[in-house]
Amino acid sequence: MKSPYDNLQNGIRDLDLPKIKRWENKYSDKDYTVSVKTGEFTCICPKTGLPDYATINIDYIPDRYCVELKSFKLYLLAYRNIGIFHEHVINRILDDFIGSCRPRYAKIIGEFSLRGGIKTTVSREHEIRRS
C-alpha cells in the first residue's frame, strides 16, 4: 500500500547545505563542554508545506576543533526553505556537525513547536570510542 509520505524525503542525505566551519582548539588536552542553542530554527513540513519551528540544543566536548558559530548559524538558516521531517533534521544536523569539528562527544536535542496539538522532541548522541 502506497503511503502519502512515500518519496517525500528522497535525497535528504544529499542536500547541498552550507559548510560548517571550525577553528583550532588550543585546549584539546582538556575535557570541557560547549553548549550551542538557538530558538529560531525553521524548516518546512514536507507534507503540508507549512513552517515548523524548533529550539535546537547541541552540547559537545571538542577535540582538535571547535565549531565556528557564524557558519553554523548560516547552516541552520539554510533549512528555512527545506521540506524535512523532524527526525531527519536532527540526524542531518548532527551528522554535519560531527563531520565538521569531529568532537569527542555530541548530543543534539530538537524541540519542535506544537503541530496539530502534538509536540515533537528528537534527540541523538554521538561519542568517539577510545581504545
Short mmCIF file of the C-alpha atoms (twelve columns), coordinates in Angstrom:
data_MODEL
# 
_entry.id   MODEL 
# 
loop_
_atom_site.group_PDB 
_atom_site.id 
_atom_site.type_symbol 
_atom_site.label_atom_id 
_atom_site.label_alt_id 
_atom_site.label_comp_id 
_atom_site.label_asym_id 
_atom_site.label_seq_id 
_atom_site.Cartn_x 
_atom_site.Cartn_y 
_atom_site.Cartn_z 
_atom_site.pdbx_PDB_model_num 
ATOM 1   C CA . MET A 1   0.000  0.000  0.000  1 
ATOM 2   C CA . LYS A 2   1.406  3.366  -1.014 1 
ATOM 3   C CA . SER A 3   1.761  5.968  1.736  1 
ATOM 4   C CA . PRO A 4   1.176  9.695  1.120  1 
ATOM 5   C CA . TYR A 5   4.670  10.170 2.622  1 
ATOM 6   C CA . ASP A 6   6.464  7.954  0.071  1 
ATOM 7   C CA . ASN A 7   9.331  9.715  -1.726 1 
ATOM 8   C CA . LEU A 8   8.987  12.956 0.273  1 
ATOM 9   C CA . GLN A 9   12.485 12.583 1.705  1 
ATOM 10  C CA . ASN A 10  14.420 11.121 -1.223 1 
ATOM 11  C CA . GLY A 11  17.842 12.738 -1.399 1 
ATOM 12  C CA . ILE A 12  17.624 14.269 2.087  1 
ATOM 13  C CA . ARG A 13  21.120 12.977 2.911  1 
ATOM 14  C CA . ASP A 14  22.485 14.556 -0.266 1 
ATOM 15  C CA . LEU A 15  21.160 18.093 0.244  1 
ATOM 16  C CA . ASP A 16  23.684 20.773 -0.672 1 
ATOM 17  C CA . LEU A 17  23.898 22.844 2.516  1 
ATOM 18  C CA . PRO A 18  26.434 25.497 3.578  1 
ATOM 19  C CA . LYS A 19  29.600 24.108 5.150  1 
ATOM 20  C CA . ILE A 20  30.036 24.359 8.916  1 
ATOM 21  C CA . LYS A 21  33.465 25.853 9.559  1 
ATOM 22  C CA . ARG A 22  35.734 25.166 12.505 1 
ATOM 23  C CA . TRP A 23  38.710 26.620 14.322 1 
ATOM 24  C CA . GLU A 24  41.626 25.007 16.171 1 
ATOM 25  C CA . ASN A 25  41.065 24.225 19.837 1 
ATOM 26  C CA . LYS A 26  44.116 25.281 21.894 1 
ATOM 27  C CA . TYR A 27  42.784 23.328 24.905 1 
ATOM 28  C CA . SER A 28  42.295 19.965 23.223 1 
ATOM 29  C CA . ASP A 29  44.041 18.297 26.167 1 
ATOM 30  C CA . LYS A 30  41.049 19.230 28.379 1 
ATOM 31  C CA . ASP A 31  37.534 17.820 28.539 1 
ATOM 32  C CA . TYR A 32  35.043 20.692 28.633 1 
ATOM 33  C CA . THR A 33  31.528 21.101 27.325 1 
ATOM 34  C CA . VAL A 34  30.302 23.707 24.865 1 
ATOM 35  C CA . SER A 35  26.550 24.346 24.614 1 
ATOM 36  C CA . VAL A 36  25.048 25.899 21.496 1 
ATOM 37  C CA . LYS A 37  21.358 26.799 21.458 1 
ATOM 38  C CA . THR A 38  19.008 28.546 19.070 1 
ATOM 39  C CA . GLY A 39  15.297 29.132 19.479 1 
ATOM 40  C CA . GLU A 40  14.889 30.403 15.932 1 
ATOM 41  C CA . PHE A 41  15.171 27.243 13.843 1 
ATOM 42  C CA . THR A 42  12.698 26.972 10.980 1 
ATOM 43  C CA . CYS A 43  12.062 24.336 8.316  1 
ATOM 44  C CA . ILE A 44  9.075  23.275 6.220  1 
ATOM 45  C CA . CYS A 45  6.745  20.331 6.805  1 
ATOM 46  C CA . PRO A 46  7.205  18.170 3.688  1 
ATOM 47  C CA . LYS A 47  3.580  17.027 3.825  1 
ATOM 48  C CA . THR A 48  1.714  20.316 4.350  1 
ATOM 49  C CA . GLY A 49  4.232  22.919 3.193  1 
ATOM 50  C CA . LEU A 50  3.669  24.828 6.439  1 
ATOM 51  C CA . PRO A 51  6.572  26.134 8.554  1 
ATOM 52  C CA . ASP A 52  7.890  24.185 11.531 1 
ATOM 53  C CA . TYR A 53  9.675  25.944 14.388 1 
ATOM 54  C CA . ALA A 54  12.127 24.457 16.867 1 
ATOM 55  C CA . THR A 55  14.667 25.077 19.554 1 
ATOM 56  C CA . ILE A 56  17.893 23.257 18.738 1 
ATOM 57  C CA . ASN A 57  20.371 22.460 21.545 1 
ATOM 58  C CA . ILE A 58  23.796 20.959 20.961 1 
ATOM 59  C CA . ASP A 59  26.195 20.064 23.755 1 
ATOM 60  C CA . TYR A 60  29.623 18.864 22.694 1 
ATOM 61  C CA . ILE A 61  33.072 18.109 24.045 1 
ATOM 62  C CA . PRO A 62  35.553 19.415 21.477 1 
ATOM 63  C CA . ASP A 63  38.664 17.568 20.441 1 
ATOM 64  C CA . ARG A 64  41.018 19.290 17.971 1 
ATOM 65  C CA . TYR A 65  38.405 21.732 16.646 1 
ATOM 66  C CA . CYS A 66  35.524 23.912 17.790 1 
ATOM 67  C CA . VAL A 67  32.556 24.941 15.659 1 
ATOM 68  C CA . GLU A 68  32.655 28.430 14.158 1 
ATOM 69  C CA . LEU A 69  29.287 29.863 15.198 1 
ATOM 70  C CA . LYS A 70  28.614 32.272 12.308 1 
ATOM 71  C CA . SER A 71  28.934 29.468 9.755  1 
ATOM 72  C CA . PHE A 72  26.762 27.247 11.949 1 
ATOM 73  C CA . LYS A 73  24.089 29.956 12.046 1 
ATOM 74  C CA . LEU A 74  24.164 30.253 8.236  1 
ATOM 75  C CA . TYR A 75  23.974 26.458 8.003  1 
ATOM 76  C CA . LEU A 76  20.845 26.380 10.198 1 
ATOM 77  C CA . LEU A 77  19.240 29.232 8.228  1 
ATOM 78  C CA . ALA A 78  19.510 27.132 5.062  1 
ATOM 79  C CA . TYR A 79  16.785 24.822 6.404  1 
ATOM 80  C CA . ARG A 80  14.226 27.640 6.246  1 
ATOM 81  C CA . ASN A 81  13.032 26.580 2.778  1 
ATOM 82  C CA . ILE A 82  13.619 22.829 3.026  1 
ATOM 83  C CA . GLY A 83  10.806 20.323 3.451  1 
ATOM 84  C CA . ILE A 84  12.137 17.854 6.000  1 
ATOM 85  C CA . PHE A 85  10.774 15.648 8.774  1 
ATOM 86  C CA . HIS A 86  11.790 16.461 12.354 1 
ATOM 87  C CA . GLU A 87  13.644 13.176 12.746 1 
ATOM 88  C CA . HIS A 88  15.653 13.799 9.589  1 
ATOM 89  C CA . VAL A 89  16.501 17.376 10.623 1 
ATOM 90  C CA . ILE A 90  18.138 16.278 13.855 1 
ATOM 91  C CA . ASN A 91  20.061 13.401 12.287 1 
ATOM 92  C CA . ARG A 92  21.309 15.544 9.398  1 
ATOM 93  C CA . ILE A 93  22.380 18.444 11.625 1 
ATOM 94  C CA . LEU A 94  24.338 16.151 13.936 1 
ATOM 95  C CA . ASP A 95  25.968 14.304 11.017 1 
ATOM 96  C CA . ASP A 96  27.138 17.600 9.502  1 
ATOM 97  C CA . PHE A 97  28.223 18.961 12.897 1 
ATOM 98  C CA . ILE A 98  30.305 15.852 13.608 1 
ATOM 99  C CA . GLY A 99  31.748 15.917 10.100 1 
ATOM 100 C CA . SER A 100 32.913 19.472 10.620 1 
ATOM 101 C CA . CYS A 101 34.519 19.521 14.066 1 
ATOM 102 C CA . ARG A 102 34.810 15.821 14.989 1 
ATOM 103 C CA . PRO A 103 34.025 16.255 18.699 1 
ATOM 104 C CA . ARG A 104 34.770 13.685 21.393 1 
ATOM 105 C CA . TYR A 105 31.081 13.747 22.293 1 
ATOM 106 C CA . ALA A 106 27.984 15.497 20.971 1 
ATOM 107 C CA . LYS A 107 24.306 15.468 21.826 1 
ATOM 108 C CA . ILE A 108 21.570 17.268 19.943 1 
ATOM 109 C CA . ILE A 109 18.008 17.895 21.067 1 
ATOM 110 C CA . GLY A 110 15.391 19.372 18.782 1 
ATOM 111 C CA . GLU A 111 12.216 20.573 20.491 1 
ATOM 112 C CA . PHE A 112 9.656  21.297 17.788 1 
ATOM 113 C CA . SER A 113 6.653  23.518 18.414 1 
ATOM 114 C CA . LEU A 114 3.179  22.090 18.604 1 
ATOM 115 C CA . ARG A 115 1.713  20.916 15.325 1 
ATOM 116 C CA . GLY A 116 -1.815 19.554 15.377 1 
ATOM 117 C CA . GLY A 117 -1.671 19.543 19.161 1 
ATOM 118 C CA . ILE A 118 1.416  17.299 19.233 1 
ATOM 119 C CA . LYS A 119 4.872  18.395 20.375 1 
ATOM 120 C CA . THR A 120 7.852  16.509 18.983 1 
ATOM 121 C CA . THR A 121 11.259 16.207 20.652 1 
ATOM 122 C CA . VAL A 122 14.031 14.359 18.827 1 
ATOM 123 C CA . SER A 123 17.486 13.689 20.292 1 
ATOM 124 C CA . ARG A 124 20.637 11.846 19.329 1 
ATOM 125 C CA . GLU A 125 24.050 11.322 20.905 1 
ATOM 126 C CA . HIS A 126 27.447 10.602 19.403 1 
ATOM 127 C CA . GLU A 127 30.582 9.563  21.238 1 
ATOM 128 C CA . ILE A 128 34.031 8.760  19.933 1 
ATOM 129 C CA . ARG A 129 35.025 5.360  21.261 1 
ATOM 130 C CA . ARG A 130 38.579 5.424  22.608 1 
ATOM 131 C CA . SER A 131 40.678 2.308  22.930 1 
# 
